[in-house]
Amino acid sequence: MAGDLTGTVTFKGTPPAEKEMTPIKDDPNCSALYPAGLPMTHFYAVSASGGLADVVVSIKGAPTGAAKSAPVILDQKGCIYSPTILAVQTGQKIIVKNSDPCVHNVHTVPKENEMKNLVQMPGGADLEFAFDKPEPFLKFQCDVHPWMFAWVSVVDSPYFSLSDKDGKFTIKNVPAGKYTVEFAHRKLGTKTVEVEVKADGATQDFAFEAK
């Protein structure tokens, strides 16, 4: 028997102010993409209702299940990685695209996995990455444009999710049982709660608080 684990992650308090990405103005190719003004950082993606996006929700010690076979997409657009936070299963493909009119290099900076550093020309072929070992918030960076970062959490089971723009998440088809559920945000840290998933599923909300 298996059920879905669902919930909403929220943020209590006032999130830190985001900042203008000012280094972009020093690169003529990238700054030309922003005639109306430079973009802002988005480390704390909080909705009007307090929902917190980009939280990796995973079940610790989860049993082995069907692998997530569909690749995930990481794009370089406007001299920014999009999205900046991803979650994948070990072995799951990450397809990196270059939608910009300038060259990038895709440089992974792992602690547990193999490092790669590959050049990608404008209009060039997609690059493929996959990681064999679990690792939280593995960093992707562009050495050509030093403000460009993305972070990929690699999880060793298929039982994980990433909270959406409203803070909602769903982990599908979790075998019935008692588990430790981890909520991980790159800036706010990692917290765990104990959850029992029954045949009809379970709901577990969680709130991070301003530091």
FITI-458072 format. One record per residue (C-alpha): residue number from 1; residue in three letters; chain; x, y, z. Coordinates in steps of 0.1 Angstrom, whole numbers, plus 2048, in hexadecimal, padded with zeros to 3 digits. Layout:
! residues N
+------+------+-------+-----+-----+-----+
: resi : resn : chain :  c1 :  c2 :  c3 :
+------+------+-------+-----+-----+-----+
:  NUM :  Ala :     A :   X :   Y :   Z :
...
+------+------+-------+-----+-----+-----+
//
This chain:
! residues 211
+------+------+-------+-----+-----+-----+
: resi : resn : chain :  c1 :  c2 :  c3 :
+------+------+-------+-----+-----+-----+
:    1 :  Met :     A : 800 : 800 : 800 :
:    2 :  Ala :     A : 80C : 823 : 7F8 :
:    3 :  Gly :     A : 7FF : 846 : 7FA :
:    4 :  Asp :     A : 809 : 86A : 7F1 :
:    5 :  Leu :     A : 81A : 880 : 80B :
:    6 :  Thr :     A : 80F : 8A4 : 805 :
:    7 :  Gly :     A : 812 : 8C5 : 817 :
:    8 :  Thr :     A : 81B : 8E9 : 816 :
:    9 :  Val :     A : 83C : 8FA : 821 :
:   10 :  Thr :     A : 838 : 91D : 82E :
:   11 :  Phe :     A : 84F : 939 : 83B :
:   12 :  Lys :     A : 847 : 94C : 85B :
:   13 :  Gly :     A : 854 : 96F : 85E :
:   14 :  Thr :     A : 863 : 987 : 845 :
:   15 :  Pro :     A : 87B : 978 : 82C :
:   16 :  Pro :     A : 89C : 98A : 827 :
:   17 :  Ala :     A : 89B : 9A4 : 80B :
:   18 :  Glu :     A : 8A7 : 998 : 7E9 :
:   19 :  Lys :     A : 8C2 : 9AB : 7D7 :
:   20 :  Glu :     A : 8C7 : 9B8 : 7B4 :
:   21 :  Met :     A : 8E0 : 9A2 : 7A0 :
:   22 :  Thr :     A : 8F7 : 9BF : 79A :
:   23 :  Pro :     A : 915 : 9AB : 78B :
:   24 :  Ile :     A : 900 : 9A6 : 76C :
:   25 :  Lys :     A : 905 : 9CB : 762 :
:   26 :  Asp :     A : 92A : 9C5 : 75D :
:   27 :  Asp :     A : 924 : 9AC : 741 :
:   28 :  Pro :     A : 918 : 9BD : 722 :
:   29 :  Asn :     A : 909 : 99D : 713 :
:   30 :  Cys :     A : 8F5 : 995 : 732 :
:   31 :  Ser :     A : 8EB : 9B8 : 73C :
:   32 :  Ala :     A : 8DD : 9BE : 719 :
:   33 :  Leu :     A : 8C3 : 9A3 : 721 :
:   34 :  Tyr :     A : 8B5 : 9B9 : 73D :
:   35 :  Pro :     A : 8AC : 9DB : 72E :
:   36 :  Ala :     A : 891 : 9E2 : 748 :
:   37 :  Gly :     A : 8A7 : 9DA : 766 :
:   38 :  Leu :     A : 8BC : 9BF : 776 :
:   39 :  Pro :     A : 8AB : 9A0 : 785 :
:   40 :  Met :     A : 8AA : 999 : 7AA :
:   41 :  Thr :     A : 8B7 : 97C : 7BE :
:   42 :  His :     A : 89C : 963 : 7C9 :
:   43 :  Phe :     A : 8AA : 950 : 7E6 :
:   44 :  Tyr :     A : 88A : 952 : 7FA :
:   45 :  Ala :     A : 86D : 94B : 7E3 :
:   46 :  Val :     A : 84F : 952 : 7F9 :
:   47 :  Ser :     A : 82C : 956 : 7EC :
:   48 :  Ala :     A : 812 : 96F : 7F7 :
:   49 :  Ser :     A : 803 : 955 : 80D :
:   50 :  Gly :     A : 824 : 94B : 81D :
:   51 :  Gly :     A : 82B : 92C : 808 :
:   52 :  Leu :     A : 850 : 925 : 805 :
:   53 :  Ala :     A : 85D : 917 : 7E4 :
:   54 :  Asp :     A : 87D : 904 : 7DC :
:   55 :  Val :     A : 87D : 8EE : 7FB :
:   56 :  Val :     A : 889 : 8CB : 7F5 :
:   57 :  Val :     A : 872 : 8B3 : 807 :
:   58 :  Ser :     A : 87F : 88F : 80A :
:   59 :  Ile :     A : 879 : 86F : 81D :
:   60 :  Lys :     A : 898 : 864 : 82F :
:   61 :  Gly :     A : 89F : 83F : 82E :
:   62 :  Ala :     A : 884 : 839 : 815 :
:   63 :  Pro :     A : 881 : 817 : 805 :
:   64 :  Thr :     A : 88D : 813 : 7E1 :
:   65 :  Gly :     A : 872 : 81B : 7C8 :
:   66 :  Ala :     A : 86E : 821 : 7A3 :
:   67 :  Ala :     A : 889 : 839 : 796 :
:   68 :  Lys :     A : 87F : 85B : 788 :
:   69 :  Ser :     A : 887 : 857 : 764 :
:   70 :  Ala :     A : 87D : 878 : 755 :
:   71 :  Pro :     A : 89A : 891 : 752 :
:   72 :  Val :     A : 898 : 8B3 : 762 :
:   73 :  Ile :     A : 8A1 : 8D3 : 74F :
:   74 :  Leu :     A : 8B9 : 8EE : 75B :
:   75 :  Asp :     A : 8BA : 90C : 744 :
:   76 :  Gln :     A : 8D1 : 929 : 741 :
:   77 :  Lys :     A : 8BC : 947 : 737 :
:   78 :  Gly :     A : 8C2 : 96B : 73D :
:   79 :  Cys :     A : 8E5 : 962 : 74A :
:   80 :  Ile :     A : 8D3 : 951 : 768 :
:   81 :  Tyr :     A : 8CD : 92C : 76F :
:   82 :  Ser :     A : 8A8 : 923 : 76E :
:   83 :  Pro :     A : 89D : 914 : 785 :
:   84 :  Thr :     A : 8B7 : 91B : 7A0 :
:   85 :  Ile :     A : 8AC : 8FE : 7B6 :
:   86 :  Leu :     A : 8A7 : 8DB : 7A9 :
:   87 :  Ala :     A : 8A3 : 8B8 : 7B8 :
:   88 :  Val :     A : 8AB : 898 : 7A7 :
:   89 :  Gln :     A : 8B0 : 873 : 7AF :
:   90 :  Thr :     A : 8D2 : 863 : 7AD :
:   91 :  Gly :     A : 8D7 : 859 : 788 :
:   92 :  Gln :     A : 8BC : 870 : 77B :
:   93 :  Lys :     A : 8C6 : 885 : 75D :
:   94 :  Ile :     A : 8C9 : 8AB : 75F :
:   95 :  Ile :     A : 8C7 : 8BC : 73D :
:   96 :  Val :     A : 8D9 : 8DD : 73C :
:   97 :  Lys :     A : 8CF : 8F6 : 720 :
:   98 :  Asn :     A : 8DE : 917 : 715 :
:   99 :  Ser :     A : 8C2 : 92E : 70A :
:  100 :  Asp :     A : 8D9 : 94D : 70B :
:  101 :  Pro :     A : 8EB : 95E : 6EE :
:  102 :  Cys :     A : 90D : 95A : 700 :
:  103 :  Val :     A : 924 : 93E : 70B :
:  104 :  His :     A : 921 : 92E : 72D :
:  105 :  Asn :     A : 934 : 913 : 73F :
:  106 :  Val :     A : 922 : 8FB : 756 :
:  107 :  His :     A : 938 : 8F3 : 773 :
:  108 :  Thr :     A : 92C : 8DB : 78E :
:  109 :  Val :     A : 93B : 8DF : 7B1 :
:  110 :  Pro :     A : 932 : 8BF : 7C4 :
:  111 :  Lys :     A : 93E : 8B2 : 7E5 :
:  112 :  Glu :     A : 934 : 88E : 7DF :
:  113 :  Asn :     A : 932 : 88A : 7BA :
:  114 :  Glu :     A : 948 : 88E : 79B :
:  115 :  Met :     A : 950 : 8B2 : 791 :
:  116 :  Lys :     A : 949 : 8BD : 76D :
:  117 :  Asn :     A : 951 : 8DD : 75B :
:  118 :  Leu :     A : 944 : 8E0 : 737 :
:  119 :  Val :     A : 941 : 8FD : 71F :
:  120 :  Gln :     A : 920 : 903 : 70E :
:  121 :  Met :     A : 91D : 91A : 6F0 :
:  122 :  Pro :     A : 8FE : 92F : 6E8 :
:  123 :  Gly :     A : 8E7 : 918 : 6D5 :
:  124 :  Gly :     A : 8FE : 8FB : 6DE :
:  125 :  Ala :     A : 8F4 : 8D7 : 6E5 :
:  126 :  Asp :     A : 8E3 : 8CF : 707 :
:  127 :  Leu :     A : 8FA : 8C2 : 722 :
:  128 :  Glu :     A : 8F1 : 8A4 : 737 :
:  129 :  Phe :     A : 8F9 : 89E : 75C :
:  130 :  Ala :     A : 8F1 : 882 : 775 :
:  131 :  Phe :     A : 8FE : 87C : 798 :
:  132 :  Asp :     A : 903 : 85A : 7A8 :
:  133 :  Lys :     A : 905 : 865 : 7CC :
:  134 :  Pro :     A : 8EC : 878 : 7E2 :
:  135 :  Glu :     A : 8F6 : 89B : 7E9 :
:  136 :  Pro :     A : 8E2 : 8BA : 7F5 :
:  137 :  Phe :     A : 8E4 : 8DA : 7E1 :
:  138 :  Leu :     A : 900 : 8D0 : 7C9 :
:  139 :  Lys :     A : 90B : 8F1 : 7B9 :
:  140 :  Phe :     A : 90B : 8F9 : 794 :
:  141 :  Gln :     A : 91D : 919 : 78A :
:  142 :  Cys :     A : 928 : 92C : 76B :
:  143 :  Asp :     A : 94C : 938 : 76D :
:  144 :  Val :     A : 946 : 950 : 750 :
:  145 :  His :     A : 92A : 961 : 764 :
:  146 :  Pro :     A : 933 : 95E : 789 :
:  147 :  Trp :     A : 910 : 967 : 795 :
:  148 :  Met :     A : 901 : 949 : 785 :
:  149 :  Phe :     A : 8F9 : 92D : 79D :
:  150 :  Ala :     A : 8E0 : 910 : 7A0 :
:  151 :  Trp :     A : 8DE : 8F5 : 7BB :
:  152 :  Val :     A : 8D3 : 8D1 : 7B5 :
:  153 :  Ser :     A : 8CA : 8BA : 7D2 :
:  154 :  Val :     A : 8D0 : 896 : 7C9 :
:  155 :  Val :     A : 8BB : 87D : 7DC :
:  156 :  Asp :     A : 8C0 : 858 : 7DE :
:  157 :  Ser :     A : 89C : 84D : 7DB :
:  158 :  Pro :     A : 87E : 858 : 7C6 :
:  159 :  Tyr :     A : 86B : 864 : 7E5 :
:  160 :  Phe :     A : 871 : 88A : 7E3 :
:  161 :  Ser :     A : 862 : 8AA : 7D7 :
:  162 :  Leu :     A : 869 : 8CF : 7D3 :
:  163 :  Ser :     A : 850 : 8E8 : 7E1 :
:  164 :  Asp :     A : 840 : 8FD : 7C6 :
:  165 :  Lys :     A : 83A : 923 : 7C5 :
:  166 :  Asp :     A : 81D : 91F : 7DE :
:  167 :  Gly :     A : 832 : 908 : 7F5 :
:  168 :  Lys :     A : 81F : 8E9 : 7EC :
:  169 :  Phe :     A : 82F : 8C7 : 7E7 :
:  170 :  Thr :     A : 825 : 8A3 : 7DF :
:  171 :  Ile :     A : 839 : 883 : 7E3 :
:  172 :  Lys :     A : 826 : 868 : 7D0 :
:  173 :  Asn :     A : 821 : 843 : 7D8 :
:  174 :  Val :     A : 833 : 842 : 7F9 :
:  175 :  Pro :     A : 831 : 81F : 808 :
:  176 :  Ala :     A : 81D : 81F : 829 :
:  177 :  Gly :     A : 833 : 823 : 847 :
:  178 :  Lys :     A : 844 : 83B : 85F :
:  179 :  Tyr :     A : 85E : 852 : 852 :
:  180 :  Thr :     A : 875 : 86F : 859 :
:  181 :  Val :     A : 86D : 88B : 840 :
:  182 :  Glu :     A : 888 : 8A5 : 839 :
:  183 :  Phe :     A : 881 : 8C9 : 82E :
:  184 :  Ala :     A : 8A0 : 8DA : 820 :
:  185 :  His :     A : 8A4 : 8FE : 815 :
:  186 :  Arg :     A : 8C5 : 90B : 809 :
:  187 :  Lys :     A : 8C4 : 92A : 81F :
:  188 :  Leu :     A : 8AE : 91F : 83B :
:  189 :  Gly :     A : 8BE : 8FD : 842 :
:  190 :  Thr :     A : 8B0 : 8DA : 848 :
:  191 :  Lys :     A : 894 : 8CE : 85F :
:  192 :  Thr :     A : 884 : 8AC : 864 :
:  193 :  Val :     A : 862 : 8A0 : 870 :
:  194 :  Glu :     A : 854 : 87D : 877 :
:  195 :  Val :     A : 837 : 873 : 861 :
:  196 :  Glu :     A : 822 : 854 : 85D :
:  197 :  Val :     A : 816 : 84D : 83A :
:  198 :  Lys :     A : 7F7 : 837 : 838 :
:  199 :  Ala :     A : 7E6 : 827 : 81A :
:  200 :  Asp :     A : 7D2 : 846 : 813 :
:  201 :  Gly :     A : 7F1 : 85C : 816 :
:  202 :  Ala :     A : 7FA : 877 : 82F :
:  203 :  Thr :     A : 7FD : 89D : 832 :
:  204 :  Gln :     A : 81A : 8AF : 842 :
:  205 :  Asp :     A : 81E : 8D4 : 842 :
:  206 :  Phe :     A : 83D : 8E6 : 84E :
:  207 :  Ala :     A : 848 : 90A : 855 :
:  208 :  Phe :     A : 86A : 919 : 854 :
:  209 :  Glu :     A : 86F : 938 : 869 :
:  210 :  Ala :     A : 884 : 957 : 862 :
:  211 :  Lys :     A : 8A7 : 954 : 872 :
+------+------+-------+-----+-----+-----+
//
